[in-house]
Amino acid sequence: MKPPDDNLTALVKEETFYLERVQQEIQKRIVGQTHLLDSLLIALLTGGHLLLEGVPGLAKTLAVKSLAEVIDVGFRRIQFTPDLLPADLIGTMVYDQKTESFVPRQGPIFSNLLLADEVNRAPAKVQSALLECMQEKQVTLGTHTFHLQEPFMVLATQNPIEQEGTYPLPEAQMDRFLMKIVLTYPTRKEEREIMNRIASADGITAQLAGGEAIALKKVLVPERIQRMRQIAGQIYVDERIKTYILDIVFATRRPEEHRLDLGKLIRFGASPRASIGLLCAARAHAFLKGRGFVIPDDVKRIAPDVLRHRLLLTYEADAEAVKADDIVQRILTTVPAP
């Protein structure tokens, strides 16, 4: 087996300096939420899309907007509502009287970083309009096909499904998100720091802006992002780690082969995108830790985020109040790591 490259590890450690600066800038506004910040950087390194779920007020939107401010790329924000149309997202064909022909008018999807705010408040017709953009990274308007400029990422936020006025995302769209991050309330200490920081930033202005009055510096350019992605793609993954990833994914499809009594709880297991996502996200996690190689702990850390939205559970699981996170933890506990 090929051993890890020490030169690659040294190169990774040099590049993490820029990611640390990104985190430092965002942390001027965001208190705590270290898992959220790490997940944003993993998405940035992999080019994957991120779904952030949590009740209102947990800084989901603010974190994404802050990330957009510290990297020098195009940024657009779309507030998803029940009356939103697909044309409001991807654009439409407009008649030009001068040329007497229809010409494409591009929508807000044509940006590097797209914030789909409260994505589960729009009907399925609009949500499905994101499918081609997220997977193929291209948009079709009439007879014209436009490729989206790299880096391109969709960072979507949603409130819990049980809240009024929301719609479940289609399974096909959920599978296109690299990770789903579930946010929880801050601790008492963190919330006190939030109060102090916002109140002292710029008086009433900061309170109304929800922290946006705190200025941030741009510390990352697209060329550096592309270089980081190339390096992250070279991070060494041992064949035993790949086998471990496959064991985890196949345990969601054929749990009985791994001595897991989960067959009655799982209707459909994780798709092949889960295996790819685990591999890419594990490499990015190792990158964040300054390593040029992946260890089993990298896989364990990102597995819940990569798998939780890819498992379709049975009615029996709902009746027993078993969640996808519970199943993933049972799998990680049972499947032996190398």
Long-range contacts (C-beta under 8 A, 24 or more apart in sequence): 1-238, 1-239, 2-236, 3-236, 4-236, 4-292, 4-293, 5-236, 5-292, 6-292, 7-292, 8-231, 8-234, 8-235, 8-236, 8-292, 8-293, 9-290, 9-291, 9-292, 9-293, 10-292, 11-231, 11-292, 12-231, 12-235, 12-286, 12-287, 12-290, 12-291, 12-292, 13-290, 15-227, 15-228, 15-231, 15-287, 16-287, 16-288, 16-290, 18-219, 18-220, 18-224, 18-228, 19-228, 19-288, 21-70, 21-219, 21-220, 22-67, 22-70, 22-71, 22-219, 22-220, 25-66, 25-69, 25-70, 25-216, 25-217, 25-219, 26-63, 26-66, 26-67, 26-70, 26-216, 28-214, 28-216, 29-59, 29-62, 29-66, 29-211, 29-212, 29-214, 29-216, 30-59, 30-62, 30-63, 30-66, 30-211, 31-186, 31-190, 31-191, 31-193, 31-194, 31-197, 32-186, 32-187, 32-190, 33-58, 33-59, 33-63, 33-183, 33-186, 35-181, 36-60, 36-63, 36-181, 36-183, 37-63, 38-285, 38-288, 39-179, 39-181, 39-305, 40-64, 40-67, 40-155, 41-284, 41-288, 42-178, 42-179, 42-281, 42-284, 42-285, 42-288, 42-302, 43-153, 43-155, 43-178, 43-179, 44-71, 44-151, 44-153, 44-225, 44-228, 45-228, 45-229, 45-232, 45-283, 45-284, 45-287, 45-288, 46-178, 46-229, 46-232, 46-280, 46-281, 46-283, 46-284, 47-150, 47-151, 47-152, 47-153, 47-229, 48-153, 48-177, 48-178, 48-179, 48-277, 48-280, 48-281, 49-134, 49-153, 49-154, 49-155, 49-156, 49-176, 49-177, 49-178, 50-153, 50-154, 50-155, 50-156, 50-177, 50-178, 50-179, 50-180, 50-181, 51-119, 51-156, 51-157, 51-158, 51-169, 51-174, 51-177, 51-179, 51-180, 51-181, 51-309, 52-155, 52-156, 52-157, 52-158, 52-180, 52-181, 52-183, 53-157, 53-158, 53-159, 53-160, 53-180, 53-181, 53-182, 53-183, 54-157, 54-159, 54-160, 54-182, 54-183, 54-184, 55-159, 55-160, 55-163, 56-159, 58-183, 58-184, 58-185, 58-186, 59-211, 60-157, 60-183, 61-115, 61-117, 61-157, 62-210, 62-211, 62-212, 64-113, 64-115, 64-155, 64-157, 65-115, 65-212, 66-216, 67-113, 67-155, 68-113, 68-115, 69-216, 69-218, 70-216, 70-217, 70-218, 70-219, 70-220, 71-113, 71-218, 71-219, 71-220, 71-221, 71-222, 71-225, 72-218, 72-220, 72-221, 72-222, 73-112, 73-113, 73-151, 73-222, 73-225, 74-111, 74-112, 74-113, 74-149, 75-111, 75-112, 75-113, 75-114, 75-115, 76-108, 76-109, 76-110, 76-111, 76-113, 76-114, 76-115, 77-108, 77-114, 77-115, 77-117, 78-108, 78-114, 78-115, 78-116, 78-117, 79-117, 79-118, 80-116, 80-117, 80-118, 80-119, 80-120, 80-121, 80-122, 80-126, 81-121, 81-122, 82-121, 82-122, 82-123, 82-165, 84-122, 84-123, 84-126, 85-126, 86-125, 86-126, 86-129, 88-126, 89-126, 89-129, 89-130, 90-129, 90-133, 90-139, 90-141, 91-139, 91-141, 92-141, 93-141, 93-142, 102-142, 104-141, 104-142, 104-144, 104-146, 106-139, 106-141, 106-146, 107-139, 109-133, 109-139, 109-148, 110-139, 110-146, 110-148, 110-149, 111-152, 112-149, 112-150, 112-151, 112-152, 112-153, 112-222, 113-151, 113-152, 113-153, 113-155, 114-152, 114-153, 114-154, 114-155, 115-155, 115-156, 115-157, 116-154, 116-155, 116-156, 116-157, 117-156, 117-157, 118-157, 118-158, 118-159, 118-166, 119-156, 119-157, 119-158, 119-169, 120-158, 120-159, 120-161, 120-166, 120-167, 120-168, 120-169, 121-158, 121-159, 121-165, 121-166, 121-167, 122-167, 123-167, 124-167, 124-170, 127-167, 127-169, 127-170, 127-173, 128-170, 128-172, 128-173, 130-154, 130-173, 130-176, 131-172, 131-173, 131-176, 134-173, 134-176, 134-177, 135-176, 150-222, 150-226, 151-222, 151-225, 151-226, 151-229, 171-312, 174-309, 174-310, 175-271, 175-273, 175-309, 175-310, 176-273, 177-309, 178-277, 178-280, 178-281, 178-306, 179-277, 179-281, 179-302, 179-305, 179-306, 180-305, 180-308, 180-309, 181-305, 182-308, 182-325, 228-287, 231-287, 232-283, 232-284, 232-287, 233-283, 234-292, 235-283, 235-286, 235-287, 235-291, 235-292, 235-293, 235-294, 236-292, 236-293, 236-294, 237-279, 237-282, 237-283, 237-293, 237-294, 238-293, 238-294, 238-338, 240-338, 241-282, 241-294, 241-295, 241-296, 241-299, 241-338, 242-279, 243-338, 244-296, 244-299, 244-335, 244-337, 244-338, 245-275, 245-278, 245-279, 245-282, 245-299, 246-275, 247-335, 247-336, 248-278, 248-299, 248-303, 248-307, 248-331, 248-332, 248-335, 249-274, 249-275, 249-278, 249-307, 251-331, 251-334, 251-335, 252-307, 252-310, 252-311, 252-327, 252-331, 255-331, 258-331, 258-334, 258-335, 259-334, 260-330, 260-331, 260-334, 262-327, 262-330, 262-331, 264-314, 264-316, 264-317, 265-313, 265-314, 265-316, 265-317, 265-320, 265-322, 265-327, 266-311, 266-312, 266-313, 266-314, 266-317, 266-327, 267-312, 267-313, 267-314, 268-311, 268-312, 269-310, 269-311, 270-307, 270-310, 270-311, 271-310, 273-310, 274-306, 274-307, 274-310, 277-306, 278-302, 278-303, 278-306, 278-307, 281-305, 281-306, 296-337, 296-338, 299-337, 300-332, 300-337, 303-328, 303-332, 304-328, 304-329, 304-332
